[in-house]
Amino acid sequence: MRQSRAPFYALIALLFVAGLSMTWLRHKTHDVPWLPGEKRQVWSVEARVEFEAQGEPAKVSLAVPQTQTRFERLAEYTASPGYGLAFVENGRERRAEWSIRNADGPQTLYYRLDLLVDPSLTVADTAPPLEAPSNLFDDSPHATSALHMLDSAVERSADNFTLARELILEFNLQKQSAGFLEQRQARSRWLKQLLNYAQVPAREVKVLTLEDGRRRQRLQTYLQVFQGERYQLFDPRSGRVGLSPNQVMWEYRSGSVLELIGGSQSDVSFSIINQEIPVSQGLEKEGDHFSLLEFSIHSLPVEEQALFKGILLVPVGVLVVVLMRVLVGLRTSGTFMPVLIALSFIQTSLLTGLAGFLLIVGVGLVIRSYLSHLSLLLVARISAVIISVIAMVAVFTVIAYELGLNEGMKITLFPMIILSWTIERMSILWEEEGPHEVFVQGGGSLLVALIAYLLMTNDIVRHLTFNFIGLQLVFMALVLLLGGYTGYRLLELRRFSVLGKGD
């Protein structure tokens, strides 16, 4: 007797109703928009402070930013069980200070800051006092070389800003002298000291680049140069002037980012996520009970939120694979290999990822073909392929760097194990089915990966999947519904096309 499929369709209907109800409730209750761009943009930055306590009183001080040009400090939170916390202000310098009477072993502290993007916001800054760089007054070879570079830059400058630009250019032109100086201290420190020596107010600032979903981000050192009440920021390496719209100054008083007493091996890293809030919330003043989105994932630490922002896109790619395999009948190398390839493309960018994938897999197939003649065991063969893939990635990255192709360096973001198994599967397919099947399945995998990539990088899709967790139930219902399809696939219909032709 044929089993009734009523419970199956009831489950699908339940998933649909539950998912859509959760989605509608989130929109209605929390005023989360259906489309991105309808709200105010907010960057949530989480600083993760780690250190090794030594079984004695510990004190940790972290520099935290104030409201500045383009970014308004909206709210801040900390997670530090057992620690005392105070925010200390000295002029415009602000620091978060944690303290504890006794701590031992690994310690982790969290500080989260919400920055509201306001392009019209302008905050003036004051020039720092000039410092007397003592190491420029001695007769050491370092001082002589540094002052010679300063003299050359002064001759080609007209004001404070052009002097800073020409001094950075001088460091880039005289690479041997610059390398000699950097053996003693960082380039940015030399630049600041030389500018102060030339009576130009300047200081080092720590800049954070805001990238949505980025984890374990580090600060970059920039040079802030003043001329009267105006200032400009310089990249001490490239000489580029100004910050990009997604860069914020984290520490800008020439102080240390992190200070620790009573511990060792201290480190601070940053996780970043981009969110949108209603305008009414964006205009609210900072408060103790302010919360961007009081629900599930949004209550997690920012590092975990950034991780989930990528994970929640996987069901979109899975749905694409199911549609293409079940309804269209496209053959792929591996069931969900295209989703993993699409995730790699998101990390590397499409063109770079596609070129790198084809290059590595092509060379890998040649190497794997040679290994097949050695009659190795599977584990040894796969291990040899993994080592070969790592070596190829390293070689291609170095070549891209030497040629000045910065995009090519992103090839290191490719997951090595996925590439290795792709090479192994395609090699076995070549031996068993021939090259035609390899090109069919390989081409099918890339086509599905491309479609999945286009959907997974769409701003609307990313916004919906991250802000409406109920859509995951809708994806599950669609996958189950497609799983029950037993009809003809689109690519199979061509076999019957001859029946529609007349004599």
C-alpha positions as CSV (number, residue, x, y, z in Angstrom):
1,M,0.0,0.0,0.0
2,R,1.3,3.4,-1.0
3,Q,2.3,5.5,2.0
4,S,0.4,8.8,2.3
5,R,2.4,11.9,1.7
6,A,0.1,14.1,3.7
7,P,2.4,14.3,6.7
8,F,5.3,15.3,4.4
9,Y,3.3,18.2,2.8
10,A,2.0,19.1,6.3
11,L,5.6,19.5,7.4
12,I,6.4,21.6,4.4
13,A,3.4,23.8,5.1
14,L,4.4,24.1,8.8
15,L,7.9,25.2,7.9
16,F,6.6,27.8,5.4
17,V,4.1,29.3,7.9
18,A,6.6,29.3,10.8
19,G,9.4,30.9,8.7
20,L,7.2,33.5,7.1
21,S,5.6,34.3,10.5
22,M,9.0,34.8,12.2
23,T,10.1,37.0,9.3
24,W,7.0,39.2,9.4
25,L,7.1,39.4,13.2
26,R,10.8,40.5,13.1
27,H,9.9,43.2,10.6
28,K,6.9,44.4,12.5
29,T,8.3,44.2,16.1
30,H,11.9,45.4,15.6
31,D,11.2,47.6,12.5
32,V,13.8,45.8,10.5
33,P,13.5,46.9,6.8
34,W,12.7,44.5,4.0
35,L,15.4,46.1,1.8
36,P,18.8,47.5,2.6
37,G,19.4,51.2,2.4
38,E,16.2,52.3,4.1
39,K,17.8,52.9,7.5
40,R,20.9,54.4,9.1
41,Q,24.2,52.6,8.6
42,V,25.9,51.5,11.8
43,W,29.3,49.8,12.2
44,S,29.6,47.5,15.2
45,V,33.2,47.0,16.2
46,E,34.3,44.6,18.8
47,A,37.7,44.7,20.4
48,R,38.9,41.4,21.8
49,V,41.6,41.7,24.4
50,E,43.5,38.6,25.4
51,F,46.4,38.2,27.8
52,E,48.0,35.8,30.2
53,A,47.4,36.7,33.9
54,Q,50.1,35.9,36.4
55,G,48.1,35.2,39.6
56,E,48.3,38.8,40.8
57,P,46.4,42.1,40.5
58,A,45.9,43.0,36.8
59,K,45.0,46.2,35.1
60,V,44.2,46.6,31.4
61,S,43.8,49.9,29.6
62,L,42.5,50.0,26.0
63,A,42.3,53.2,23.9
64,V,38.8,53.7,22.6
65,P,37.7,56.3,20.0
66,Q,35.5,59.3,20.5
67,T,33.0,60.8,18.0
68,Q,35.0,62.0,15.0
69,T,34.5,63.2,11.4
70,R,31.9,60.9,9.6
71,F,31.4,58.7,12.7
72,E,29.3,59.3,15.7
73,R,29.9,57.2,18.8
74,L,26.4,55.8,19.3
75,A,26.7,53.2,22.1
76,E,29.3,51.0,23.8
77,Y,29.2,47.7,25.7
78,T,31.7,45.5,27.5
79,A,31.8,41.9,28.6
80,S,34.3,41.4,31.5
81,P,32.9,39.1,34.3
82,G,34.7,39.7,37.6
83,Y,36.5,42.8,36.4
84,G,36.0,46.4,37.5
85,L,35.5,48.8,34.6
86,A,35.9,52.6,34.3
87,F,36.2,54.9,31.3
88,V,38.9,57.5,31.8
89,E,39.1,60.7,29.9
90,N,42.1,62.9,29.6
91,G,41.3,65.8,27.3
92,R,40.0,64.1,24.1
93,E,41.8,60.9,24.9
94,R,39.5,58.2,26.2
95,R,40.4,54.8,27.5
96,A,38.6,51.8,28.9
97,E,40.3,50.4,32.1
98,W,39.6,47.0,33.5
99,S,40.9,45.9,36.9
100,I,40.9,42.8,39.1
101,R,42.4,41.9,42.4
102,N,43.5,38.4,41.4
103,A,43.6,36.7,38.0
104,D,45.5,33.7,36.7
105,G,45.7,32.0,33.3
106,P,44.3,33.1,29.9
107,Q,42.0,36.1,30.1
108,T,39.6,37.5,27.5
109,L,37.9,40.9,27.6
110,Y,35.4,42.4,25.1
111,Y,34.7,46.0,24.2
112,R,32.0,46.8,21.6
113,L,31.4,50.1,20.0
114,D,28.6,51.1,17.7
115,L,29.5,53.9,15.2
116,L,26.7,55.7,13.3
117,V,27.8,56.8,9.8
118,D,27.1,60.5,9.3
119,P,28.8,61.9,6.2
120,S,27.9,65.5,7.2
121,L,29.5,65.2,10.6
122,T,32.8,67.2,11.0
123,V,34.8,67.2,14.2
124,A,37.8,69.6,14.5
125,D,41.0,68.4,16.0
126,T,43.9,70.2,17.7
127,A,47.5,69.9,16.8
128,P,49.7,68.0,19.2
129,P,52.7,69.7,20.9
130,L,56.0,69.4,19.2
131,E,58.3,66.7,20.6
132,A,62.1,67.0,20.7
133,P,63.4,63.8,19.1
134,S,66.5,63.2,21.1
135,N,67.9,60.5,18.7
136,L,68.1,63.1,15.9
137,F,70.6,65.2,17.9
138,D,73.3,62.5,18.3
139,D,76.0,61.8,15.8
140,S,74.9,58.3,15.0
141,P,74.7,57.1,11.3
142,H,70.9,56.8,11.8
143,A,70.5,60.4,12.7
144,T,72.8,61.5,9.8
145,S,70.9,59.5,7.3
146,A,67.5,60.6,8.6
147,L,68.4,64.3,8.5
148,H,69.8,64.0,5.0
149,M,66.5,62.6,3.8
150,L,64.7,65.4,5.6
151,D,66.9,68.1,3.9
152,S,66.1,66.6,0.5
153,A,62.4,66.6,1.2
154,V,62.4,70.2,2.5
155,E,63.9,71.4,-0.7
156,R,60.9,70.0,-2.7
157,S,58.2,71.1,-0.3
158,A,56.1,74.3,0.1
159,D,54.1,73.7,3.3
160,N,53.6,71.1,6.0
161,F,51.5,68.8,3.9
162,T,53.8,68.7,0.9
163,L,56.8,68.2,3.3
164,A,55.1,65.1,4.7
165,R,54.4,63.8,1.2
166,E,57.9,64.4,-0.1
167,L,59.4,62.9,3.0
168,I,57.4,59.7,2.5
169,L,58.5,59.7,-1.1
170,E,62.1,60.1,0.0
171,F,61.8,57.0,2.1
172,N,60.4,55.1,-0.9
173,L,63.1,56.3,-3.2
174,Q,66.0,55.6,-0.9
175,K,65.1,52.1,0.0
176,Q,68.5,51.2,1.3
177,S,68.6,54.1,3.7
178,A,65.0,53.6,4.7
179,G,65.7,49.9,5.5
180,F,68.7,51.0,7.6
181,L,66.6,53.4,9.6
182,E,63.8,50.9,10.1
183,Q,66.2,48.5,11.8
184,R,66.2,51.0,14.7
185,Q,62.5,52.0,14.8
186,A,59.3,52.0,12.7
187,R,59.1,54.2,9.6
188,S,56.1,56.1,11.0
189,R,58.0,56.9,14.1
190,W,60.9,58.3,12.0
191,L,58.5,60.4,9.9
192,K,56.8,61.9,13.0
193,Q,60.1,62.7,14.6
194,L,61.6,64.3,11.5
195,L,58.4,66.4,10.9
196,N,58.5,67.5,14.6
197,Y,62.2,68.4,14.1
198,A,61.2,70.6,11.1
199,Q,58.6,72.3,13.4
200,V,55.7,70.5,11.7
201,P,53.0,69.2,14.2
202,A,52.5,65.5,13.5
203,R,51.6,62.3,15.3
204,E,51.0,58.6,14.7
205,V,47.4,57.4,14.7
206,K,46.0,53.9,14.6
207,V,43.4,53.4,11.9
208,L,40.9,50.5,11.6
209,T,39.5,49.5,8.2
210,L,35.8,48.7,8.5
211,E,34.9,45.6,6.4
212,D,31.6,43.9,6.8
213,G,32.0,40.4,8.3
214,R,35.7,40.8,8.9
215,R,37.2,39.0,11.9
216,R,40.5,39.3,13.7
217,Q,41.2,42.7,12.0
218,R,44.4,44.6,12.9
219,L,45.0,48.3,13.2
220,Q,47.2,50.2,10.7
221,T,49.5,53.1,11.5
222,Y,48.9,56.4,9.7
223,L,50.5,59.8,10.1
224,Q,48.4,62.8,11.0
225,V,50.0,66.1,9.9
226,F,48.7,69.5,10.9
227,Q,48.8,72.9,9.3
228,G,47.1,75.5,11.3
229,E,43.6,74.1,12.2
230,R,43.6,71.7,9.3
231,Y,45.1,68.3,9.1
232,Q,45.7,65.5,6.6
233,L,46.3,61.8,7.1
234,F,49.1,60.0,5.3
235,D,49.8,56.3,4.7
236,P,53.5,56.1,5.7
237,R,54.1,53.4,3.2
238,S,52.3,54.5,0.0
239,G,52.0,58.2,0.8
240,R,48.3,58.1,0.0
241,V,46.5,61.1,1.5
242,G,43.3,60.8,3.5
243,L,41.2,57.9,4.7
244,S,38.7,56.0,2.7
245,P,35.0,56.3,3.8
246,N,35.3,53.0,5.6
247,Q,38.3,53.8,7.8
248,V,38.0,55.2,11.3
249,M,40.7,56.5,13.6
250,W,40.8,54.2,16.7
251,E,43.7,55.8,18.6
252,Y,44.8,59.3,17.7
253,R,46.8,60.7,20.7
254,S,50.2,59.1,19.9
255,G,49.6,56.8,22.9
256,S,49.6,53.0,23.1
257,V,46.5,51.1,22.0
258,L,46.8,48.5,24.8
259,E,48.5,48.8,28.2
260,L,48.8,45.8,30.6
261,I,50.0,45.6,34.2
262,G,50.1,42.2,35.9
263,G,50.1,40.0,32.8
264,S,51.9,39.1,29.7
265,Q,51.4,38.1,26.0
266,S,48.7,40.8,25.5
267,D,47.0,41.1,22.2
268,V,44.0,43.0,20.8
269,S,42.1,42.2,17.6
270,F,38.9,43.6,16.1
271,S,35.8,42.0,14.6
272,I,33.5,44.2,12.5
273,I,29.9,44.0,11.2
274,N,27.7,46.4,9.3
275,Q,24.1,46.8,10.3
276,E,21.2,49.1,9.7
277,I,18.8,50.6,12.2
278,P,15.7,52.7,12.0
279,V,16.3,56.5,11.8
280,S,14.5,57.0,15.1
281,Q,17.0,54.7,16.8
282,G,19.9,56.2,15.0
283,L,19.0,59.7,16.4
284,E,18.7,58.5,19.9
285,K,21.4,59.4,22.4
286,E,23.7,56.9,23.9
287,G,21.9,55.0,26.7
288,D,22.5,52.1,29.0
289,H,19.7,50.0,27.5
290,F,20.3,50.7,23.9
291,S,20.4,47.7,21.6
292,L,20.5,47.5,17.9
293,L,18.5,44.4,17.4
294,E,17.4,42.5,20.5
295,F,17.1,39.0,19.0
296,S,19.2,35.9,18.6
297,I,22.2,36.3,16.4
298,H,22.4,40.1,17.0
299,S,23.0,39.5,20.7
300,L,26.1,37.5,20.0
301,P,29.6,39.0,20.1
302,V,30.5,40.7,16.8
303,E,33.1,38.1,15.9
304,E,30.4,35.4,16.0
305,Q,28.0,37.6,14.1
306,A,30.5,38.1,11.4
307,L,30.9,34.4,11.1
308,F,27.2,33.7,11.0
309,K,26.7,36.4,8.3
310,G,28.6,34.1,5.9
311,I,27.2,30.9,7.3
312,L,23.6,32.0,6.8
313,L,24.3,32.5,3.1
314,V,25.1,28.8,2.6
315,P,21.4,27.7,2.4
316,V,21.0,30.1,-0.5
317,G,23.8,28.3,-2.4
318,V,22.3,24.9,-1.4
319,L,19.0,25.9,-2.8
320,V,20.6,26.9,-6.1
321,V,22.4,23.5,-6.2
322,V,19.1,21.6,-5.6
323,L,17.3,23.7,-8.3
324,M,20.0,23.1,-10.9
325,R,20.4,19.4,-10.2
326,V,16.8,18.4,-9.6
327,L,14.9,20.6,-12.0
328,V,17.5,21.5,-14.6
329,G,19.5,18.2,-14.5
330,L,22.9,19.8,-14.5
331,R,25.7,17.5,-13.4
332,T,28.3,18.8,-11.0
333,S,31.5,17.5,-9.5
334,G,30.3,16.6,-6.0
335,T,26.9,17.4,-4.5
336,F,27.7,20.6,-2.8
337,M,31.2,21.4,-4.1
338,P,29.8,24.4,-6.1
339,V,28.6,26.0,-2.8
340,L,32.1,25.7,-1.4
341,I,33.6,27.1,-4.6
342,A,31.1,30.1,-4.4
343,L,32.2,30.8,-0.8
344,S,35.8,30.8,-2.0
345,F,34.9,33.3,-4.7
346,I,33.3,35.6,-2.1
347,Q,36.6,35.7,-0.2
348,T,38.8,36.3,-3.3
349,S,36.5,38.2,-5.7
350,L,35.0,36.5,-8.8
351,L,37.6,37.1,-11.5
352,T,40.6,36.4,-9.2
353,G,38.9,33.3,-7.7
354,L,37.9,31.9,-11.1
355,A,41.4,32.4,-12.6
356,G,43.0,30.9,-9.5
357,F,40.7,28.0,-9.4
358,L,41.2,27.0,-13.1
359,L,45.0,27.5,-12.8
360,I,45.4,25.4,-9.6
361,V,43.0,22.7,-10.7
362,G,44.6,22.5,-14.2
363,V,48.1,22.1,-12.8
364,G,46.9,19.9,-10.1
365,L,45.4,17.5,-12.6
366,V,48.7,17.2,-14.3
367,I,50.4,16.4,-11.0
368,R,47.7,14.0,-10.0
369,S,48.0,12.2,-13.3
370,Y,51.7,11.6,-12.5
371,L,50.9,10.4,-9.0
372,S,48.4,7.9,-10.4
373,H,51.2,6.0,-12.1
374,L,53.0,5.5,-8.7
375,S,50.4,3.2,-7.3
376,L,50.1,5.1,-4.0
377,L,47.6,4.5,-1.3
378,L,44.7,6.9,-1.2
379,V,45.8,8.7,2.0
380,A,49.3,9.2,0.7
381,R,48.0,10.3,-2.7
382,I,45.6,12.9,-1.2
383,S,48.4,14.1,1.1
384,A,50.7,14.6,-1.8
385,V,48.0,16.5,-3.7
386,I,47.4,18.8,-0.7
387,I,51.1,19.6,-0.4
388,S,51.3,20.2,-4.1
389,V,48.3,22.6,-3.9
390,I,49.9,24.5,-1.0
391,A,53.1,24.8,-3.0
392,M,51.2,26.1,-6.1
393,V,49.3,28.7,-4.1
394,A,52.6,29.9,-2.6
395,V,54.3,30.1,-6.0
396,F,51.4,31.9,-7.7
397,T,51.1,34.3,-4.8
398,V,54.8,35.2,-5.0
399,I,54.5,35.7,-8.8
400,A,51.5,37.9,-8.4
401,Y,53.3,40.0,-5.8
402,E,56.4,40.4,-7.9
403,L,54.2,41.5,-10.9
404,G,52.3,44.0,-8.7
405,L,49.1,42.0,-9.1
406,N,47.6,42.6,-5.6
407,E,44.4,40.9,-6.5
408,G,46.3,37.7,-7.3
409,M,47.5,37.5,-3.7
410,K,44.0,36.8,-2.6
411,I,44.4,33.3,-4.0
412,T,45.7,32.3,-0.5
413,L,42.1,32.5,0.7
414,F,41.2,29.4,-1.3
415,P,40.5,26.4,1.1
416,M,43.3,24.0,0.3
417,I,41.4,20.8,1.2
418,I,38.5,21.7,-1.1
419,L,40.9,22.3,-4.0
420,S,42.7,19.0,-3.2
421,W,39.5,16.9,-3.2
422,T,38.3,18.7,-6.3
423,I,41.5,17.7,-8.1
424,E,41.2,14.1,-6.8
425,R,37.6,13.7,-7.8
426,M,38.1,15.1,-11.3
427,S,41.2,12.9,-11.8
428,I,39.2,9.7,-10.8
429,L,36.4,10.9,-13.1
430,W,38.9,11.4,-15.9
431,E,40.2,7.8,-15.5
432,E,36.8,6.3,-15.2
433,E,34.6,8.4,-17.6
434,G,37.0,10.2,-19.8
435,P,37.8,13.9,-20.3
436,H,34.4,14.7,-21.7
437,E,32.7,14.0,-18.4
438,V,35.3,16.0,-16.5
439,F,34.5,19.0,-18.6
440,V,30.8,18.5,-18.3
441,Q,30.8,18.1,-14.5
442,G,33.6,20.7,-14.0
443,G,31.7,23.2,-16.2
444,G,28.5,22.5,-14.4
445,S,30.1,23.0,-11.1
446,L,31.5,26.4,-12.1
447,L,28.2,27.5,-13.6
448,V,26.3,26.6,-10.4
449,A,29.0,28.2,-8.3
450,L,28.7,31.4,-10.4
451,I,24.9,31.5,-10.0
452,A,25.3,30.9,-6.3
453,Y,28.0,33.5,-6.0
454,L,25.8,36.2,-7.7
455,L,23.0,35.5,-5.3
456,M,25.1,35.2,-2.2
457,T,26.8,38.5,-2.9
458,N,23.6,40.4,-3.6
459,D,23.0,43.1,-1.1
460,I,19.3,42.3,-0.7
461,V,20.0,38.6,-0.2
462,R,22.7,39.2,2.3
463,H,20.4,41.7,4.2
464,L,17.4,39.3,4.3
465,T,19.3,36.2,5.3
466,F,21.2,37.9,8.2
467,N,18.3,39.9,9.6
468,F,15.4,37.4,9.1
469,I,16.5,34.1,10.6
470,G,13.0,32.7,9.8
471,L,13.9,32.5,6.1
472,Q,16.1,29.5,7.0
473,L,12.9,27.5,7.6
474,V,11.5,28.7,4.2
475,F,14.7,27.4,2.5
476,M,14.3,24.1,4.3
477,A,10.7,23.8,3.1
478,L,11.7,24.6,-0.5
479,V,14.5,22.0,-0.4
480,L,12.2,19.4,1.0
481,L,9.6,20.2,-1.6
482,L,12.1,19.9,-4.4
483,G,13.4,16.7,-2.9
484,G,10.0,15.1,-3.7
485,Y,10.2,16.0,-7.4
486,T,10.3,12.8,-9.6
487,G,9.5,14.3,-13.0
488,Y,11.7,15.0,-16.0
489,R,14.5,17.4,-15.8
490,L,14.8,20.3,-18.3
491,L,18.0,18.9,-19.9
492,E,16.3,15.5,-20.4
493,L,13.5,17.0,-22.5
494,R,15.8,17.3,-25.5
495,R,15.8,13.5,-25.8
496,F,12.1,13.7,-26.7
497,S,12.4,16.7,-29.1
498,V,12.5,14.3,-32.1
499,L,9.0,13.1,-31.3
500,G,7.7,16.6,-31.9
501,K,9.1,16.9,-35.4
502,G,7.0,15.9,-38.4
503,D,8.2,13.7,-41.3
